[in-house]
Amino acid sequence: MIIYINGKFLSQRLTGVQRYALEITKRLIQARKDVKILVPPAIDLKKVELPHERILQFGSFKNAILWEQIELPRYLKKEQNHVIVSLCNIGTLFSKRQIICVHDMSFAVNPTWFTRSFSMYYNFMVPRLVNRAYKVITVSEFSKREIQQRLRKPNLDISVIYNAPSERFMIDGLQSRETLQDDFFLFVGSQDPRKNLQLLLKLFADEEFQKERLIVVGGKTKSFNKVELQQLPNVEFKEKCDDTELSLLYRNAKALINPSLYEGFGLPLVEAMASGCLLILSDIEVFKEIAGGGALYFRSNSLDAARESIRSFLKLDKEKKADMRLQNLKRSRDFTWNNSTDKLLQVIDHL
């Protein structure tokens, strides 16, 4: 059986969802010779860090959505013994031989986080794709329950295949954590309403924390409604940050702070954990699933709770911080791209 990867994600900005697809695709290629990546014609293959001999580029539609819904299924009709793997929420409606990964149900939880066109498209597509797919996968036990509940399919068979940190972020032990300054807090994520970044900026505008530095890594995403963010002298925005720089930020931050209102997983958490970075997180269910007892938590909609959480963190002694780092480092070892790819291959082979 030929395993085709829906390569539309290669035309998109690299965020957590695309990172998931890219890392698993890399390892599928390494593991099996029968893996091919199908991509639309508008993608510049010179910028694609995947073996070009595994990539099949075809079609005439420059619009990636039209390519996915018209030219991709037309190509697949020529192949009898195959499966198409779509790893970024959306696939083609016109193939039942498909494994679809739905990362979360945020578009149904709160459509106002997104542009109207994006929300309408996802609310139309995802239920239909789930109904037609060979198999549905997702990235956390929380998202599995969300999909079953939101789509009113309590018995829907869903496999959980986690995200993982890339090797760039993994340290051997706490002794290899290179502390240069350790004088800033870190936020990593897109600048969209779901991330609740406004609450964090209010916190660092507070007189009590004006001497604390915050670095915000992440840019704007077209799919989400715009967020007006306050500019503060103690907050630095980095819209572009490669993995080398980001790994240093994780290793040298006081802590990663994530006040998200809703997530399907939270890739920066495991990247931070693997880097020996401490965690201050909103108390959403999936964060507790991923980080467990290795973080300080606060109510995501409460500025007072976030303030108290920072205060508690600043009072922690070195021994307690070292214990939390070690706990997070051990927990991060439960998440690997090789394990996730092996689980996906088991799903494929079972089909």
Secondary structure, DSSP 8 states (H G I E B T S, - for coil): -EEEEEGGGGGS--SHHHHHHHHHHHHHHHH-TTEEEEE-TTS-GGG--S-GGGEEE--S-SSHHHIIIIIHHHHHTT-SSEEEEE-SS---TT-SSEEEE----HHHH-GGGB-HHHHHHHHHHHHHHHHH-SEEEES-HHHHHHHHHHTT-TT--EEE------GGG--SSGGG---S---EEEEES-SSGGG-HHHHHHHHHSGGGTTSEEEEE----TTB--------TTEEEES---HHHHHHHHHHSSEEEE--S--S--HHHHHHHHTT--EEEE--HHHHHHHTTSSEEE-TT-HHHHHHHHHHHHT--HHHHHHHHHHHHHHHTT--HHHHHHHHHHHHHH-
